[in-house]
Amino acid sequence: MQITSSYQVRTVRCSVSLDDTVRIYQEALSYPIGIVNDNWDAVRSITTGALEQRRYIEKLVYGNKNREFKYPEFDKKFHKYPSYLRRATITAAIGAVSSSRSNLANWENTDKHTLHLCFMWR
């Protein structure tokens, strides 16, 4: 029997090469967050699951020869963005908007005089 073991290894001085990738991802994430927020009622009404919600937003953001799309800015700016990363970005945007709206609703249902809305930065 062969046993395989793996350990978490910290990459030293490699973050410089990833800075541009993280910046592009964060910039790309800002587009679908706005689109999901604008279309939140439609996204929230899709109860069949996260996959269908993602497909709905993807149809708004990304078109093909048979389908026009409502928000062409994303495809113009990130025309070589890989499809797997685009789908992950849309899923992250749906999660961010859902969390934000849920937190806001929870805050609005509390006593606003004792709790203050604050943002936590990493």
BALOBA-1460 file (C-alpha; in Angstrom, 3 decimals):
// residues 122
<rec num="1" residu="m" x="0.000" y="0.000" z="0.000"/>
<rec num="2" residu="q" x="1.308" y="3.412" z="-0.956"/>
<rec num="3" residu="i" x="0.621" y="6.380" z="1.324"/>
<rec num="4" residu="t" x="0.606" y="9.886" z="-0.077"/>
<rec num="5" residu="s" x="0.908" y="12.889" z="2.158"/>
<rec num="6" residu="s" x="0.704" y="16.573" z="1.347"/>
<rec num="7" residu="y" x="1.517" y="19.633" z="3.376"/>
<rec num="8" residu="q" x="0.526" y="23.234" z="3.040"/>
<rec num="9" residu="v" x="3.508" y="25.193" z="1.812"/>
<rec num="10" residu="r" x="3.676" y="28.953" z="1.944"/>
<rec num="11" residu="t" x="4.823" y="30.617" z="-1.256"/>
<rec num="12" residu="v" x="7.511" y="33.155" z="-0.486"/>
<rec num="13" residu="r" x="7.799" y="36.389" z="-2.497"/>
<rec num="14" residu="c" x="5.391" y="35.166" z="-5.138"/>
<rec num="15" residu="s" x="2.560" y="37.577" z="-4.373"/>
<rec num="16" residu="v" x="4.065" y="40.190" z="-6.694"/>
<rec num="17" residu="s" x="3.245" y="38.079" z="-9.737"/>
<rec num="18" residu="l" x="-0.315" y="37.477" z="-8.508"/>
<rec num="19" residu="d" x="-1.120" y="41.120" z="-7.801"/>
<rec num="20" residu="d" x="-2.202" y="41.813" z="-11.382"/>
<rec num="21" residu="t" x="-4.354" y="38.678" z="-11.455"/>
<rec num="22" residu="v" x="-6.114" y="39.635" z="-8.224"/>
<rec num="23" residu="r" x="-6.634" y="43.193" z="-9.472"/>
<rec num="24" residu="i" x="-8.178" y="41.981" z="-12.742"/>
<rec num="25" residu="y" x="-10.429" y="39.530" z="-10.884"/>
<rec num="26" residu="q" x="-11.622" y="42.220" z="-8.469"/>
<rec num="27" residu="e" x="-12.263" y="44.596" z="-11.353"/>
<rec num="28" residu="a" x="-14.157" y="41.877" z="-13.212"/>
<rec num="29" residu="l" x="-16.166" y="41.076" z="-10.072"/>
<rec num="30" residu="s" x="-17.402" y="44.664" z="-9.797"/>
<rec num="31" residu="y" x="-19.362" y="44.356" z="-13.070"/>
<rec num="32" residu="p" x="-21.583" y="41.378" z="-12.173"/>
<rec num="33" residu="i" x="-22.132" y="42.692" z="-8.638"/>
<rec num="34" residu="g" x="-23.832" y="45.756" z="-10.111"/>
<rec num="35" residu="i" x="-25.806" y="43.647" z="-12.574"/>
<rec num="36" residu="v" x="-26.946" y="41.189" z="-9.888"/>
<rec num="37" residu="n" x="-27.919" y="44.077" z="-7.625"/>
<rec num="38" residu="d" x="-29.929" y="45.747" z="-10.415"/>
<rec num="39" residu="n" x="-31.711" y="42.474" z="-11.244"/>
<rec num="40" residu="w" x="-31.977" y="41.139" z="-7.688"/>
<rec num="41" residu="d" x="-35.758" y="40.644" z="-7.718"/>
<rec num="42" residu="a" x="-35.497" y="38.382" z="-10.772"/>
<rec num="43" residu="v" x="-32.474" y="36.513" z="-9.388"/>
<rec num="44" residu="r" x="-34.098" y="36.015" z="-5.994"/>
<rec num="45" residu="s" x="-37.290" y="34.706" z="-7.593"/>
<rec num="46" residu="i" x="-35.353" y="31.824" z="-9.204"/>
<rec num="47" residu="t" x="-35.874" y="29.087" z="-6.635"/>
<rec num="48" residu="t" x="-34.520" y="26.154" z="-8.638"/>
<rec num="49" residu="g" x="-30.987" y="26.737" z="-7.393"/>
<rec num="50" residu="a" x="-27.756" y="28.652" z="-7.714"/>
<rec num="51" residu="l" x="-26.988" y="27.137" z="-11.111"/>
<rec num="52" residu="e" x="-30.118" y="28.646" z="-12.654"/>
<rec num="53" residu="q" x="-29.421" y="31.999" z="-10.997"/>
<rec num="54" residu="r" x="-25.922" y="31.981" z="-12.469"/>
<rec num="55" residu="r" x="-27.257" y="31.071" z="-15.902"/>
<rec num="56" residu="y" x="-29.743" y="33.946" z="-15.743"/>
<rec num="57" residu="i" x="-26.996" y="36.490" z="-15.014"/>
<rec num="58" residu="e" x="-24.662" y="34.885" z="-17.545"/>
<rec num="59" residu="k" x="-27.268" y="35.387" z="-20.268"/>
<rec num="60" residu="l" x="-27.429" y="39.079" z="-19.355"/>
<rec num="61" residu="v" x="-23.651" y="39.486" z="-19.377"/>
<rec num="62" residu="y" x="-22.434" y="37.172" z="-22.112"/>
<rec num="63" residu="g" x="-24.001" y="36.786" z="-25.525"/>
<rec num="64" residu="n" x="-23.350" y="34.620" z="-28.518"/>
<rec num="65" residu="k" x="-24.317" y="34.615" z="-32.182"/>
<rec num="66" residu="n" x="-27.867" y="33.459" z="-31.350"/>
<rec num="67" residu="r" x="-28.499" y="35.617" z="-28.299"/>
<rec num="68" residu="e" x="-28.136" y="39.327" z="-27.641"/>
<rec num="69" residu="f" x="-27.060" y="40.395" z="-24.196"/>
<rec num="70" residu="k" x="-28.274" y="43.292" z="-22.087"/>
<rec num="71" residu="y" x="-24.951" y="44.348" z="-20.510"/>
<rec num="72" residu="p" x="-22.166" y="44.299" z="-23.149"/>
<rec num="73" residu="e" x="-19.625" y="46.191" z="-21.001"/>
<rec num="74" residu="f" x="-18.281" y="43.064" z="-19.319"/>
<rec num="75" residu="d" x="-17.680" y="41.221" z="-22.584"/>
<rec num="76" residu="k" x="-16.064" y="44.287" z="-24.166"/>
<rec num="77" residu="k" x="-13.659" y="44.870" z="-21.299"/>
<rec num="78" residu="f" x="-12.896" y="41.206" z="-20.522"/>
<rec num="79" residu="h" x="-13.297" y="39.568" z="-23.934"/>
<rec num="80" residu="k" x="-10.644" y="36.908" z="-23.226"/>
<rec num="81" residu="y" x="-11.942" y="36.112" z="-19.727"/>
<rec num="82" residu="p" x="-12.141" y="32.294" z="-19.393"/>
<rec num="83" residu="s" x="-15.660" y="30.883" z="-19.130"/>
<rec num="84" residu="y" x="-14.949" y="28.901" z="-15.948"/>
<rec num="85" residu="l" x="-13.645" y="32.056" z="-14.270"/>
<rec num="86" residu="r" x="-16.586" y="34.107" z="-15.580"/>
<rec num="87" residu="r" x="-18.992" y="31.596" z="-14.033"/>
<rec num="88" residu="a" x="-17.108" y="31.637" z="-10.737"/>
<rec num="89" residu="t" x="-17.135" y="35.445" z="-10.785"/>
<rec num="90" residu="i" x="-20.901" y="35.530" z="-11.371"/>
<rec num="91" residu="t" x="-21.443" y="33.026" z="-8.551"/>
<rec num="92" residu="a" x="-19.294" y="35.148" z="-6.225"/>
<rec num="93" residu="a" x="-21.277" y="38.253" z="-7.223"/>
<rec num="94" residu="i" x="-24.590" y="36.535" z="-6.454"/>
<rec num="95" residu="g" x="-23.226" y="35.479" z="-3.067"/>
<rec num="96" residu="a" x="-21.940" y="38.969" z="-2.278"/>
<rec num="97" residu="v" x="-25.219" y="40.681" z="-3.180"/>
<rec num="98" residu="s" x="-27.276" y="38.061" z="-1.338"/>
<rec num="99" residu="s" x="-25.134" y="38.435" z="1.779"/>
<rec num="100" residu="s" x="-25.213" y="42.219" z="1.607"/>
<rec num="101" residu="r" x="-28.986" y="42.359" z="1.250"/>
<rec num="102" residu="s" x="-29.479" y="39.772" z="3.991"/>
<rec num="103" residu="n" x="-27.222" y="41.693" z="6.379"/>
<rec num="104" residu="l" x="-29.042" y="44.929" z="5.561"/>
<rec num="105" residu="a" x="-32.432" y="43.307" z="6.204"/>
<rec num="106" residu="n" x="-31.188" y="41.908" z="9.526"/>
<rec num="107" residu="w" x="-29.853" y="45.317" z="10.515"/>
<rec num="108" residu="e" x="-33.116" y="47.027" z="9.580"/>
<rec num="109" residu="n" x="-35.023" y="44.567" z="11.788"/>
<rec num="110" residu="t" x="-32.937" y="45.407" z="14.865"/>
<rec num="111" residu="d" x="-33.050" y="48.406" z="17.159"/>
<rec num="112" residu="k" x="-31.150" y="50.951" z="15.077"/>
<rec num="113" residu="h" x="-30.373" y="53.100" z="18.098"/>
<rec num="114" residu="t" x="-28.172" y="50.485" z="19.738"/>
<rec num="115" residu="l" x="-26.542" y="48.939" z="16.687"/>
<rec num="116" residu="h" x="-24.512" y="50.861" z="14.172"/>
<rec num="117" residu="l" x="-23.903" y="49.655" z="10.663"/>
<rec num="118" residu="c" x="-20.186" y="49.232" z="10.106"/>
<rec num="119" residu="f" x="-17.988" y="47.744" z="7.446"/>
<rec num="120" residu="m" x="-15.246" y="45.277" z="8.237"/>
<rec num="121" residu="w" x="-12.131" y="45.421" z="6.115"/>
<rec num="122" residu="r" x="-9.675" y="42.573" z="5.794"/>
